[in-house]
Each structure stands twice: as C-alpha cells, then as structure tokens.
C-alpha cells in the first residue's frame, strides 16, 4: 500500500522521466546489485537500468515540489553552502598544524532532475575556524559529461597538503575514484589523478574514502584510498589503493582487495584510518550470509603494519545479530535513504587506539516496517595494533526514544579523546505515522564526547540550533566532524528552511561545539 502511495504522490508532484545522454549501458547483471550502491550512484544506476523503485522506495527522477520555503532568522549555526542549488553529503577536515584552516566538501546540483543537469563536487575553505566560508571551488572531472559523487577529505599530517577523493561517473560502466590536492588550504586544486580505475568490461567503483596519518608528520608522503569494487559477474570486494608520493600516483589498476561477497551478500562503506607509525586500518560493512537489509550484519577490519604494502587477514570487529537499518528512514520508508548509516566511521588517536562508530537497528525493520525506531548509534574501540581485539558495542545516543539515529562520524584526538556526531530525530514531535508525518519528520545534529580512559560517553549535546525537515529521498550518506583547538566542528546536510519533505533543495551547515559542552 505504501509503495503505491509513494509512487502516486510523486507522480502528482511532477516526477517524470528525464533525458540522459546516450552512452554504454550498465550490464543487466548489475540490476540485483543496484540496491547495494550508495545513495547518489544507486539512483544513477537505477535510471540506466530502468529501475524505478529500490526496496519499495521510488528513486525516479523528478521535481520534488516548489521551493516556496518559509525563511527563519539567522542563527548561530554557520551556512557553509546554502544556495538555490542543492548541496549535501558534506565532509570537513582541519589543518593539523594550524586548525584555523578548515576545508569542507559537498555535492552541488540543481534540486530538480539532477540526472539531467549533473552533479558537481565542491571544496569550501575557511581561515577562521569555520566562522565563515568562501563560495567554493568546483572540482575537475575526467570528462565534461562526468558526474561527481561522494567527496571526502584528508589533510597531510604536516599540514602542507589537503586531499579530496571523489567519484567520476560517466553515466555508463566507467566509475573511477579520483584524488585532487590543494597546497593552499583549499583555495585552489590540482588536476585529479585516478586512485582506483574502473574497468568498463568488468567492474565499477563506489563509495570512496581517503585517509592520511593523523598524528605523524614523518608519514606525510602516504595517502590511502578505499572503495567498493562491484563486479559485473562474480563477487564484490573492498579495494585499497595507496600513494607514497603525496598523492601524485596510486596503484590504481592493482589495488589490494578485501573480502569476497557474492549476491545477496554485500560489502560496502569502507573507511580507512592511519595513526602514528606505519599502521593502517580499513573498516567496512558486511551484510552476512542473509544479505543486505536482512537480519544482522558485521563490521570487518583489516590491518597493515607497513603503510598499506601488505595486510593481515580481515577480522570481525563487531557482529550485530539484530538488526540492519531499513533502506529508507521509517516508518514505512517515508523519508530519505537511510541504510548507508550502517557504514563505519573510523579514526585512530595519537596513542594508536582505534575507534569505530556505526548505526544499527534494535528493531527488525522487515517485521516491523511501521517502527520509528530506525536506528541507534554504536561505538567500538581497540587499544592498538594489530587491532584484532575489539570492545563490545555500546549505544551512544542517550535519549532512549524510538526515533532514528544514524550517519555517525568519529574523530579522535592525540590524547585519546573521542568525539562522535550524528543525525538525530529525538526532537521530532510524537505524532501518528500518517504520510508525510511521523516522529522522524525532523532531525538535528547531536554530538557526544568520551574522555581518555572512560568506558562511556558524556551526555549528548545538540550541535544544531534549528531542526531540519527530513527529505523524501536523499540528504547524503554521511556527516562530517573535525577537531579544532578546544572544540570540534560538526557539519551536516541542513533543511531548516524547508517546509515539505518533497522539496529537494538541501543545504550544508556547520557548528563549533566547545569541548566542555555547549555551543559558543
């Protein structure tokens, strides 16, 4: 019933097929794997293969509705990118030598029919600790018709260079992972190089992430990139590529491959991290034998002691017997793509301790599709290399409400202090679930801090000043967090000025949170 309701409602709001430049089509064998792609690439692939719904949720292109939004007074949150275009899926990093310099990234696209007009990735720069931001630089692609997706950032530990990894999608079978760098704190950027090169006859790449050695300037020449390798026939893998010359070259055609997942098993959402010395850690989501969006799942990790030249066998860092997040934020998948919140966020502190955050559902969403308890934030830690022993998962959000909590980001300081930020729906009113209303209608960004040696986190703090309205389809697959002196900087997709979930115009906002609690 709800699937039909969504489709009829979208049709009434003007959703229609759009023209895409004719290019080589994805092979039909990819049809059953489209739902395993991350948010924006899954919509592009679905369009290519003529798929209009994923897990009962319409992903057809079209107009989300008129942008006639009520405007709110200016608040202490800072707009990083808030234009008539849509900006979402942000990340942020701070220069480790001078943390007044921040660099952020996001998508940029017209909020209506992005498949027709394309998507760019943009880098934004701040020189005052995130109090203000420039208008941004659009990143270069390999071809004028390429679509960009999934921009993520990392600073070299000596502060001399900042890197962005992002996707180059030719709306065909060529999905590459690129890396560009900036030597002036994000004001200008180099031409990109290929970190992971897709093979039009065999496989494509999705969901990149990038890492450097956070606290060891002696390791500044190393850059690490991971992504999911989706094979047109045969199992999928997590792919790892490294650079030993500050991002000038990568082993783009001969990556290290982890895990082996044949449909319906899915591996996705990899996240590398590197600490002091030569240690490198890669974490990722594995659906387990019951397949994606069914039953439980695992977080797996692999460790390298030689800057990514070789890796030990993967180990299971966390195993959740119940349950996976729903594909769309509940109840009944009313809201934006949500399942990617299970992908791990990973950090290594200055003492070598590793920290991972992810989301899981305490409720079986397949048996309880009307549940609003669409996710809680989980945290695990390992004291040091080889990262083969991990703590039991703990729940970080402290509201105890049947709401959605997802898209966590983790940051770890030199002394072992840990910060988390995430999307949190606890402040939504408790109303009956009648589309489009429910107790997950609004969201905020919350944060939590754990001091060195503590087993638990301090009380959660609200980082956003104004609640945002959930979207019907997409707000991104992640949020961002960066440590700055005496504080952290949290960044998220913001919809405070939206009055309907069908308005596709997203913004990016950020906020500084003082380490002792509260906001400035």
C-alpha positions as CSV (number, residue, x, y, z in Angstrom):
1,X,0.0,0.0,0.0
2,X,2.7,2.5,1.0
3,X,4.7,1.8,-2.2
4,X,1.7,2.6,-4.3
5,X,1.0,5.7,-2.2
6,X,4.6,7.0,-2.7
7,X,4.6,6.4,-6.4
8,X,1.2,8.1,-6.9
9,X,2.3,11.0,-4.7
10,X,5.5,11.5,-6.6
11,X,3.6,11.4,-9.9
12,X,1.3,14.1,-8.6
13,X,4.3,16.2,-7.7
14,X,5.7,16.1,-11.2
15,X,8.1,13.2,-11.2
16,X,8.8,12.3,-14.8
17,X,11.4,10.5,-16.9
18,X,14.3,12.8,-18.0
19,X,16.7,12.5,-20.9
20,X,20.2,11.3,-20.3
21,X,22.9,11.4,-22.9
22,X,23.1,8.0,-24.6
23,X,26.2,6.1,-23.6
24,X,27.0,2.4,-23.0
25,X,24.5,0.9,-20.6
26,X,25.4,-0.9,-17.4
27,X,25.1,-4.7,-17.9
28,X,21.9,-6.3,-16.8
29,X,23.8,-8.4,-14.3
30,X,24.2,-5.3,-12.2
31,X,20.4,-5.0,-11.7
32,X,20.4,-7.1,-8.5
33,X,23.3,-5.1,-7.0
34,X,21.9,-1.6,-7.6
35,X,20.4,-1.5,-4.1
36,X,24.0,-2.2,-2.7
37,X,25.3,1.1,-4.3
38,X,25.4,4.2,-2.1
39,X,22.8,6.9,-2.3
40,X,23.5,9.0,-5.3
41,X,25.2,6.3,-7.5
42,X,22.3,4.0,-6.8
43,X,19.9,6.5,-8.3
44,X,22.1,7.0,-11.4
45,X,22.5,3.2,-11.9
46,X,18.7,2.7,-11.4
47,X,18.0,5.2,-14.1
48,X,20.4,3.5,-16.5
49,X,18.7,0.1,-15.9
50,X,15.1,1.3,-15.9
51,X,14.6,0.6,-12.2
52,X,12.1,3.0,-10.5
53,X,11.9,1.5,-7.0
54,X,14.5,0.2,-4.6
55,X,13.1,-1.7,-1.6
56,X,9.7,-0.2,-2.3
57,X,11.0,3.3,-2.3
58,X,10.7,5.3,-5.5
59,X,14.0,6.6,-6.8
60,X,12.6,8.0,-10.1
61,X,14.0,11.4,-11.1
62,X,11.8,14.5,-10.9
63,X,10.7,17.7,-9.3
64,X,10.3,17.4,-5.5
65,X,7.9,20.3,-5.4
66,X,8.1,24.1,-5.4
67,X,10.8,25.8,-3.3
68,X,8.5,28.3,-1.6
69,X,10.1,27.9,1.8
70,X,9.5,29.8,4.9
71,X,12.7,31.7,5.9
72,X,14.0,31.6,9.5
73,X,16.0,34.3,11.2
74,X,19.8,33.9,11.1
75,X,21.1,31.6,13.8
76,X,24.5,30.8,15.3
77,X,24.9,27.8,13.1
78,X,27.1,28.7,10.1
79,X,25.9,28.2,6.5
80,X,28.7,26.5,4.6
81,X,26.7,26.2,1.4
82,X,23.1,27.4,1.2
83,X,22.2,28.5,-2.3
84,X,19.3,27.9,-4.7
85,X,21.1,24.8,-5.8
86,X,21.2,21.6,-3.6
87,X,24.3,20.9,-1.5
88,X,24.6,17.7,0.6
89,X,26.7,14.8,1.8
90,X,29.4,17.1,3.4
91,X,32.7,16.3,5.0
92,X,35.2,18.5,6.8
93,X,38.9,18.5,7.9
94,X,41.1,20.8,9.8
95,X,44.8,21.6,9.1
96,X,46.7,19.7,11.8
97,X,49.3,22.5,12.1
98,X,47.0,25.5,12.0
99,X,43.4,24.5,12.8
100,X,42.0,27.9,11.9
101,X,42.1,26.5,8.4
102,X,39.2,24.2,7.6
103,X,38.2,22.6,4.3
104,X,34.8,21.2,3.6
105,X,33.2,19.4,0.6
106,X,29.7,18.6,-0.7
107,X,27.7,17.8,-3.7
108,X,26.3,20.6,-5.8
109,X,23.3,20.1,-8.2
110,X,20.0,21.6,-9.2
111,X,17.4,20.3,-6.8
112,X,15.2,19.1,-9.6
113,X,16.2,16.4,-12.1
114,X,19.8,16.1,-11.2
115,X,20.2,13.2,-13.7
116,X,19.6,15.7,-16.5
117,X,21.9,18.5,-15.2
118,X,24.6,16.6,-13.5
119,X,26.3,16.7,-10.1
120,X,29.5,18.6,-9.2
121,X,31.7,18.2,-6.1
122,X,32.7,21.5,-4.4
123,X,35.5,22.3,-1.9
124,X,34.9,25.2,0.5
125,X,37.6,26.9,2.6
126,X,37.6,28.7,5.9
127,X,40.5,30.6,7.5
128,X,38.8,31.5,10.8
129,X,38.0,28.1,12.3
130,X,34.7,27.7,10.5
131,X,33.1,31.0,11.4
132,X,32.8,31.9,7.7
133,X,33.4,30.1,4.4
134,X,34.2,31.0,0.8
135,X,31.9,30.3,-2.1
136,X,33.8,27.1,-3.1
137,X,35.7,25.6,-6.0
138,X,34.2,23.0,-8.3
139,X,36.4,20.0,-8.6
140,X,37.7,18.9,-12.0
141,X,36.4,15.7,-13.6
142,X,38.0,13.5,-16.3
143,X,35.3,14.4,-18.9
144,X,32.9,17.4,-19.2
145,X,30.0,15.0,-19.1
146,X,31.2,13.2,-15.9
147,X,29.1,13.3,-12.8
148,X,30.8,13.7,-9.4
149,X,29.8,12.0,-6.2
150,X,30.9,11.2,-2.6
151,X,33.6,13.8,-2.0
152,X,35.7,13.2,1.1
153,X,38.8,14.9,2.6
154,X,42.0,14.3,4.4
155,X,44.9,16.6,5.4
156,X,48.6,15.5,5.3
157,X,49.8,15.3,8.9
158,X,52.4,18.1,8.3
159,X,49.6,20.4,7.2
160,X,51.2,21.0,3.8
161,X,48.5,19.5,1.6
162,X,44.8,18.6,1.7
163,X,43.3,15.8,-0.4
164,X,39.9,15.2,-1.8
165,X,38.8,11.8,-3.1
166,X,35.6,11.6,-5.2
167,X,33.8,9.6,-7.9
168,X,34.0,10.3,-11.6
169,X,30.9,8.8,-13.2
170,X,30.4,8.8,-17.0
171,X,26.8,7.6,-16.7
172,X,28.0,4.3,-18.2
173,X,30.1,1.5,-16.9
174,X,33.1,3.8,-16.1
175,X,33.0,4.7,-12.4
176,X,36.5,5.8,-11.3
177,X,37.8,7.2,-8.0
178,X,39.8,10.4,-8.3
179,X,42.1,12.3,-6.0
180,X,42.9,16.0,-6.2
181,X,45.1,18.0,-3.8
182,X,45.4,21.6,-2.6
183,X,48.6,23.2,-1.2
184,X,46.9,26.5,-0.1
185,X,44.3,25.1,2.3
186,X,41.6,24.5,-0.2
187,X,41.7,27.7,-2.3
188,X,43.0,26.1,-5.5
189,X,43.2,22.4,-6.5
190,X,45.3,20.3,-8.8
191,X,44.1,18.3,-11.7
192,X,42.9,14.9,-10.5
193,X,44.7,11.6,-10.7
194,X,43.0,8.2,-10.7
195,X,43.3,6.4,-7.4
196,X,41.0,3.4,-8.4
197,X,40.3,2.9,-12.1
198,X,37.1,1.2,-13.2
199,X,37.0,-1.4,-15.9
200,X,34.1,-0.9,-18.3
201,X,34.1,-4.6,-19.1
202,X,34.4,-6.0,-15.6
203,X,33.7,-3.7,-12.6
204,X,32.9,-0.3,-11.2
205,X,33.9,1.6,-8.0
206,X,31.6,3.2,-5.5
207,X,31.7,4.9,-2.1
208,X,35.3,6.1,-1.8
209,X,37.1,7.3,1.4
210,X,40.5,8.7,2.0
211,X,42.9,8.8,4.9
212,X,46.4,10.0,6.0
213,X,48.4,9.5,9.2
214,X,46.7,11.9,11.6
215,X,49.5,12.5,14.1
216,X,52.7,11.5,12.5
217,X,54.3,14.1,10.2
218,X,57.1,11.7,9.3
219,X,54.4,9.7,7.3
220,X,53.2,12.8,5.3
221,X,54.0,11.2,1.9
222,X,51.4,8.4,2.3
223,X,47.8,8.7,1.2
224,X,45.2,5.9,1.3
225,X,42.0,5.4,-0.6
226,X,39.4,2.7,-0.4
227,X,36.1,2.0,-2.3
228,X,33.8,-0.9,-3.1
229,X,34.6,-2.8,-6.3
230,X,31.3,-4.0,-7.8
231,X,31.9,-6.8,-10.3
232,X,29.5,-7.3,-13.2
233,X,29.9,-11.1,-12.8
234,X,31.5,-12.6,-9.7
235,X,32.0,-11.4,-6.2
236,X,32.4,-7.9,-5.0
237,X,35.3,-6.6,-2.9
238,X,36.6,-3.7,-0.8
239,X,39.5,-2.2,-2.7
240,X,42.5,-0.4,-1.2
241,X,44.9,1.9,-3.1
242,X,47.8,3.9,-1.7
243,X,50.2,6.7,-2.7
244,X,53.7,7.0,-1.4
245,X,54.4,10.3,-3.1
246,X,51.8,12.7,-1.6
247,X,49.0,11.8,-3.9
248,X,50.8,12.1,-7.3
249,X,50.4,8.5,-8.2
250,X,48.4,5.5,-6.9
251,X,48.3,1.7,-7.7
252,X,45.0,2.4,-9.4
253,X,44.8,-0.7,-11.5
254,X,46.3,-3.2,-9.0
255,X,44.6,-2.5,-5.7
256,X,44.6,-4.7,-2.6
257,X,41.2,-6.5,-2.4
258,X,39.5,-7.4,0.9
259,X,36.5,-9.7,1.5
260,X,34.6,-11.5,-1.2
261,X,30.8,-11.1,-1.4
262,X,28.5,-12.8,-3.9
263,X,24.9,-11.6,-4.1
264,X,22.9,-11.4,-1.9
265,X,25.9,-10.8,0.4
266,X,27.0,-7.2,0.3
267,X,30.2,-5.4,1.3
268,X,30.2,-1.6,1.3
269,X,31.1,1.6,3.1
270,X,34.8,1.2,3.6
271,X,36.7,3.7,5.8
272,X,40.5,3.8,6.2
273,X,42.4,5.3,9.1
274,X,46.1,5.7,9.8
275,X,47.7,6.5,13.1
276,X,51.3,7.0,14.4
277,X,53.9,4.9,12.7
278,X,53.2,2.7,9.8
279,X,49.8,1.3,11.0
280,X,46.8,1.5,8.6
281,X,43.3,0.2,9.4
282,X,40.4,-0.4,7.0
283,X,36.9,-1.0,8.2
284,X,33.8,-1.9,6.2
285,X,30.2,-3.2,6.4
286,X,29.5,-6.8,5.6
287,X,25.8,-7.9,5.4
288,X,26.5,-11.5,6.4
289,X,25.1,-14.5,4.5
290,X,21.4,-13.4,4.9
291,X,22.1,-10.5,2.6
292,X,21.8,-6.7,2.8
293,X,18.8,-5.3,4.8
294,X,18.0,-8.7,6.4
295,X,18.8,-9.9,9.9
296,X,22.2,-8.8,11.3
297,X,25.5,-7.6,9.9
298,X,29.2,-7.3,10.7
299,X,31.8,-4.6,10.8
300,X,35.1,-6.1,9.5
301,X,38.6,-4.6,9.7
302,X,42.0,-5.3,8.1
303,X,45.3,-4.1,9.4
304,X,48.6,-3.2,7.8
305,X,51.9,-2.6,9.7
306,X,53.8,-1.4,6.7
307,X,51.9,1.6,5.3
308,X,49.5,-0.5,3.3
309,X,52.0,-2.5,1.4
310,X,50.6,-5.7,2.9
311,X,47.6,-6.6,5.1
312,X,46.7,-9.3,7.6
313,X,43.6,-11.4,7.2
314,X,40.3,-9.5,7.9
315,X,38.8,-9.9,11.4
316,X,35.3,-9.2,12.6
317,X,35.3,-6.1,14.9
318,X,31.6,-6.1,15.6
319,X,28.7,-8.5,14.9
320,X,25.1,-7.3,15.3
321,X,22.7,-10.2,15.3
322,X,19.8,-7.7,15.1
323,X,19.4,-5.7,13.0
324,X,20.1,-3.8,9.8
325,X,18.8,-0.4,9.2
326,X,15.9,0.0,6.7
327,X,16.6,1.2,3.2
328,X,14.6,4.4,3.8
329,X,14.1,6.1,7.1
330,X,11.0,4.8,8.8
331,X,8.2,4.4,9.4
332,X,7.4,2.6,6.2
333,X,10.4,4.2,4.4
334,X,8.7,7.6,4.5
335,X,12.0,9.5,4.3
336,X,15.5,9.7,2.9
337,X,17.8,6.8,2.0
338,X,19.0,5.5,5.4
339,X,20.7,2.1,5.2
340,X,24.1,3.7,4.5
341,X,24.2,4.8,8.1
342,X,25.5,1.3,8.9
343,X,28.8,2.1,7.1
344,X,31.5,2.6,9.7
345,X,33.3,5.8,10.5
346,X,36.9,5.1,11.7
347,X,39.6,7.1,13.5
348,X,43.0,6.3,15.2
349,X,44.1,8.5,18.1
350,X,47.6,9.7,18.8
351,X,48.3,6.7,21.1
352,X,47.4,4.2,18.4
353,X,43.9,3.4,19.7
354,X,41.2,2.7,17.1
355,X,37.6,3.9,17.2
356,X,34.7,2.9,15.1
357,X,31.1,4.3,15.0
358,X,28.2,3.0,13.0
359,X,24.4,2.7,13.3
360,X,22.2,-0.4,13.8
361,X,18.5,-1.0,14.4
362,X,17.4,-2.6,17.7
363,X,14.1,-3.5,15.9
364,X,13.8,-5.9,13.0
365,X,12.6,-3.5,10.3
366,X,11.3,-6.2,8.0
367,X,9.0,-7.5,10.7
368,X,8.1,-4.0,12.0
369,X,8.0,-1.7,9.0
370,X,5.9,0.9,10.9
371,X,8.5,1.3,13.6
372,X,10.0,4.7,14.1
373,X,13.0,3.2,16.0
374,X,15.0,3.3,12.8
375,X,18.5,3.2,14.3
376,X,20.8,3.8,17.3
377,X,24.5,4.9,17.3
378,X,27.0,2.2,18.2
379,X,30.7,2.5,19.2
380,X,33.6,0.1,19.5
381,X,37.3,0.5,20.3
382,X,40.6,-1.4,20.1
383,X,43.6,-0.4,22.2
384,X,46.2,-0.8,19.5
385,X,47.7,-2.7,16.6
386,X,47.1,-5.3,15.2
387,X,43.5,-4.4,16.0
388,X,42.4,-7.9,16.3
389,X,40.6,-7.4,19.7
390,X,37.6,-5.1,20.0
391,X,35.3,-3.9,22.8
392,X,31.7,-5.0,22.8
393,X,29.4,-2.4,21.1
394,X,27.8,0.3,23.3
395,X,24.9,2.6,22.3
396,X,25.9,6.3,22.4
397,X,22.6,8.2,21.9
398,X,21.2,8.6,25.3
399,X,17.6,9.6,24.6
400,X,16.1,6.2,24.8
401,X,13.4,7.2,22.3
402,X,12.1,5.1,19.4
403,X,13.5,7.5,16.9
404,X,16.0,7.4,14.0
405,X,19.7,8.0,14.8
406,X,22.2,7.5,12.0
407,X,25.2,8.7,9.9
408,X,27.7,8.9,12.7
409,X,31.1,10.5,12.2
410,X,34.0,9.9,14.7
411,X,37.1,11.9,15.4
412,X,39.9,11.1,17.9
413,X,42.4,13.5,19.4
414,X,46.1,13.0,20.2
415,X,45.4,12.2,23.8
416,X,42.7,9.7,23.1
417,X,39.7,11.9,23.5
418,X,36.9,10.7,21.2
419,X,34.1,12.7,19.6
420,X,31.0,11.5,17.7
421,X,28.4,13.4,15.7
422,X,25.3,12.0,14.0
423,X,21.9,12.7,12.6
424,X,19.3,12.5,15.4
425,X,15.5,12.6,15.3
426,X,14.8,12.8,19.0
427,X,13.3,16.3,18.9
428,X,10.6,15.3,16.4
429,X,7.0,15.6,17.8
430,X,5.4,12.3,18.8
431,X,2.7,12.2,16.1
432,X,0.8,9.4,14.4
433,X,2.5,7.9,11.3
434,X,0.3,9.3,8.6
435,X,2.4,10.2,5.5
436,X,4.3,12.5,5.5
437,X,4.1,13.0,9.2
438,X,5.7,10.8,11.9
439,X,8.0,11.2,14.9
440,X,11.0,11.1,12.5
441,X,9.8,14.1,10.5
442,X,12.6,16.4,11.8
443,X,16.2,15.9,12.6
444,X,19.1,17.6,14.4
445,X,22.8,17.0,14.7
446,X,23.9,15.7,18.1
447,X,27.4,15.1,19.5
448,X,29.0,13.2,22.4
449,X,32.5,13.1,23.9
450,X,34.4,10.4,25.6
451,X,37.5,11.3,27.7
452,X,40.6,9.1,27.6
453,X,40.2,6.0,29.8
454,X,36.5,6.4,30.0
455,X,34.2,3.5,29.0
456,X,31.2,5.6,28.4
457,X,30.4,9.0,26.8
458,X,29.3,12.2,28.4
459,X,25.7,13.3,27.9
460,X,24.7,14.0,24.3
461,X,24.7,17.7,23.2
462,X,22.7,19.3,20.5
463,X,25.0,20.9,17.9
464,X,22.4,22.3,15.5
465,X,20.4,25.4,16.6
466,X,17.4,24.6,14.4
467,X,15.7,21.4,13.5
468,X,15.7,20.3,9.8
469,X,12.8,18.6,8.0
470,X,13.6,15.1,6.7
471,X,13.6,14.7,2.9
472,X,11.8,12.0,0.9
473,X,14.8,10.7,-1.0
474,X,18.3,11.9,-0.1
475,X,20.3,14.0,2.3
476,X,23.6,12.2,1.8
477,X,25.3,9.1,3.1
478,X,27.4,10.7,5.8
479,X,28.0,13.7,8.1
480,X,31.4,15.2,9.0
481,X,33.4,16.2,12.0
482,X,36.8,17.8,12.6
483,X,38.8,18.7,15.7
484,X,39.8,22.3,16.3
485,X,41.5,23.8,19.4
486,X,39.3,23.4,22.4
487,X,36.4,22.4,20.3
488,X,35.1,20.4,17.3
489,X,33.5,21.4,14.1
490,X,30.4,19.4,13.1
491,X,29.0,19.6,9.6
492,X,25.7,18.2,8.2
493,X,23.1,18.4,5.4
494,X,20.7,21.1,6.6
495,X,17.0,21.6,5.8
496,X,15.9,24.1,8.4
497,X,14.3,26.3,5.7
498,X,12.3,23.5,4.1
499,X,8.6,23.1,4.7
500,X,7.9,19.8,2.9
501,X,9.8,16.6,2.6
502,X,9.3,16.7,-1.2
503,X,11.4,19.9,-1.5
504,X,14.8,18.6,-2.9
505,X,16.8,21.7,-2.0
506,X,19.4,20.7,0.6
507,X,22.0,23.0,2.3
508,X,25.1,22.4,4.3
509,X,25.6,24.0,7.7
510,X,28.2,23.6,10.4
511,X,28.7,24.5,14.1
512,X,31.5,24.7,16.6
513,X,31.0,22.8,19.8
514,X,33.1,23.6,22.8
515,X,34.8,20.5,24.3
516,X,33.5,21.2,27.8
517,X,29.9,21.1,26.5
518,X,27.6,23.7,24.9
519,X,27.9,25.8,21.9
520,X,29.7,29.2,21.5
